[in-house]
Amino acid sequence: MEKVIDRNSVEHYLWGDNCDSWVLVDTVGLSVKQESMPSGTREKLHFHTNAQQFFFILSGSATFYLEGNKVVVAEQKGILVQPETKHYIANETTKQLNFLVISQPTTNNDRTTIE
């Protein structure tokens, strides 16, 4: 029988500067997380050797830095980040940023931090 996923009952952790992550799905082949970033926060520049990642912005606006290029992704839009792409996401607005990040395969043990 299939299980309905509830954000209130899944693993939760804090990352970066008080950012939230809820692990909705975590298998070898697929990771789905809902994440939240307060205003003025960012993650560290990094890349994944194997995983491609799709970021879908639920609310707010995200700024991505991909290989040194700045890309702003508005609410209800998404962006695909290919493996080996040096990147990070930032919330450069005054509002909370909420998004889904879908990784295939999982990013567990597949992250190289650059800065």
One Martini backbone bead per residue (centre of mass of N, CA, C, O) as a GRO file, in nm:
protein
  115
    1MET     BB    1   0.097   0.036   0.022
    2GLU     BB    2   0.066   0.361  -0.010
    3LYS     BB    3   0.224   0.659   0.103
    4VAL     BB    4   0.152   0.948   0.257
    5ILE     BB    5   0.299   1.257   0.251
    6ASP     BB    6   0.414   1.443   0.545
    7ARG     BB    7   0.586   1.714   0.648
    8ASN     BB    8   0.533   1.663   0.969
    9SER     BB    9   0.672   1.340   0.943
   10VAL     BB   10   0.946   1.419   0.842
   11GLU     BB   11   1.248   1.490   0.786
   12HIS     BB   12   1.439   1.747   0.958
   13TYR     BB   13   1.657   2.031   0.866
   14LEU     BB   14   1.931   2.238   0.908
   15TRP     BB   15   2.077   2.498   0.698
   16GLY     BB   16   2.293   2.714   0.710
   17ASP     BB   17   2.106   3.021   0.769
   18ASN     BB   18   1.824   2.902   0.879
   19CYS     BB   19   1.747   2.663   0.699
   20ASP     BB   20   1.504   2.447   0.549
   21SER     BB   21   1.442   2.078   0.553
   22TRP     BB   22   1.231   1.840   0.379
   23VAL     BB   23   1.213   1.488   0.352
   24LEU     BB   24   1.009   1.327   0.124
   25VAL     BB   25   1.241   1.183  -0.054
   26ASP     BB   26   1.482   0.886  -0.011
   27THR     BB   27   1.660   0.751  -0.263
   28VAL     BB   28   1.891   0.646  -0.477
   29GLY     BB   29   1.721   0.773  -0.739
   30LEU     BB   30   1.564   0.981  -0.526
   31SER     BB   31   1.508   1.335  -0.441
   32VAL     BB   32   1.279   1.512  -0.213
   33LYS     BB   33   1.257   1.864  -0.132
   34GLN     BB   34   1.163   2.100   0.109
   35GLU     BB   35   1.241   2.451   0.108
   36SER     BB   36   1.378   2.723   0.323
   37MET     BB   37   1.452   3.085   0.289
   38PRO     BB   38   1.562   3.346   0.416
   39SER     BB   39   1.641   3.648   0.402
   40GLY     BB   40   1.977   3.675   0.292
   41THR     BB   41   2.040   3.388   0.183
   42ARG     BB   42   2.287   3.112   0.131
   43GLU     BB   43   2.479   2.897  -0.032
   44LYS     BB   44   2.728   2.701  -0.129
   45LEU     BB   45   2.953   2.640  -0.347
   46HIS     BB   46   2.879   2.371  -0.586
   47PHE     BB   47   2.872   2.012  -0.674
   48HIS     BB   48   2.758   1.737  -0.880
   49THR     BB   49   2.851   1.446  -1.030
   50ASN     BB   50   2.553   1.287  -1.080
   51ALA     BB   51   2.339   1.496  -1.015
   52GLN     BB   52   2.034   1.615  -1.093
   53GLN     BB   53   1.850   1.937  -1.066
   54PHE     BB   54   1.521   2.046  -0.960
   55PHE     BB   55   1.387   2.371  -0.931
   56PHE     BB   56   1.088   2.480  -0.749
   57ILE     BB   57   0.902   2.769  -0.709
   58LEU     BB   58   0.656   2.845  -0.478
   59SER     BB   59   0.786   3.103  -0.319
   60GLY     BB   60   0.915   3.368  -0.449
   61SER     BB   61   1.273   3.438  -0.518
   62ALA     BB   62   1.545   3.309  -0.706
   63THR     BB   63   1.904   3.295  -0.695
   64PHE     BB   64   2.127   3.184  -0.938
   65TYR     BB   65   2.455   3.031  -0.954
   66LEU     BB   66   2.599   2.942  -1.279
   67GLU     BB   67   2.903   2.948  -1.361
   68GLY     BB   68   2.871   3.277  -1.279
   69ASN     BB   69   2.569   3.293  -1.346
   70LYS     BB   70   2.279   3.490  -1.330
   71VAL     BB   71   1.955   3.355  -1.210
   72VAL     BB   72   1.617   3.434  -1.211
   73VAL     BB   73   1.349   3.273  -1.020
   74ALA     BB   74   1.025   3.257  -1.020
   75GLU     BB   75   0.730   3.201  -0.926
   76GLN     BB   76   0.631   2.903  -1.073
   77LYS     BB   77   0.929   2.819  -1.139
   78GLY     BB   78   1.214   2.658  -1.311
   79ILE     BB   79   1.533   2.463  -1.275
   80LEU     BB   80   1.802   2.299  -1.438
   81VAL     BB   81   2.076   2.107  -1.296
   82GLN     BB   82   2.358   1.984  -1.393
   83PRO     BB   83   2.604   1.798  -1.373
   84GLU     BB   84   2.902   1.976  -1.269
   85THR     BB   85   2.758   2.232  -1.176
   86LYS     BB   86   2.833   2.529  -1.057
   87HIS     BB   87   2.643   2.615  -0.753
   88TYR     BB   88   2.382   2.845  -0.619
   89ILE     BB   89   2.150   2.958  -0.376
   90ALA     BB   90   1.948   3.263  -0.335
   91ASN     BB   91   1.810   3.520  -0.109
   92GLU     BB   92   1.764   3.860  -0.240
   93THR     BB   93   1.521   3.916  -0.062
   94THR     BB   94   1.252   4.011   0.177
   95LYS     BB   95   1.149   3.720   0.136
   96GLN     BB   96   1.046   3.420   0.153
   97LEU     BB   97   1.176   3.098   0.044
   98ASN     BB   98   1.006   2.842  -0.155
   99PHE     BB   99   1.103   2.495  -0.237
  100LEU     BB  100   1.185   2.250  -0.472
  101VAL     BB  101   1.408   1.957  -0.468
  102ILE     BB  102   1.509   1.749  -0.742
  103SER     BB  103   1.695   1.443  -0.733
  104GLN     BB  104   1.895   1.268  -0.998
  105PRO     BB  105   2.012   1.124  -0.809
  106THR     BB  106   2.105   1.137  -0.521
  107THR     BB  107   2.314   1.358  -0.304
  108ASN     BB  108   2.431   1.147  -0.147
  109ASN     BB  109   2.766   1.165  -0.160
  110ASP     BB  110   2.726   1.426  -0.401
  111ARG     BB  111   2.929   1.666  -0.275
  112THR     BB  112   3.114   1.963  -0.373
  113THR     BB  113   3.278   2.200  -0.200
  114ILE     BB  114   3.427   2.522  -0.271
  115GLU     BB  115   3.330   2.753  -0.026
   0.00000   0.00000   0.00000
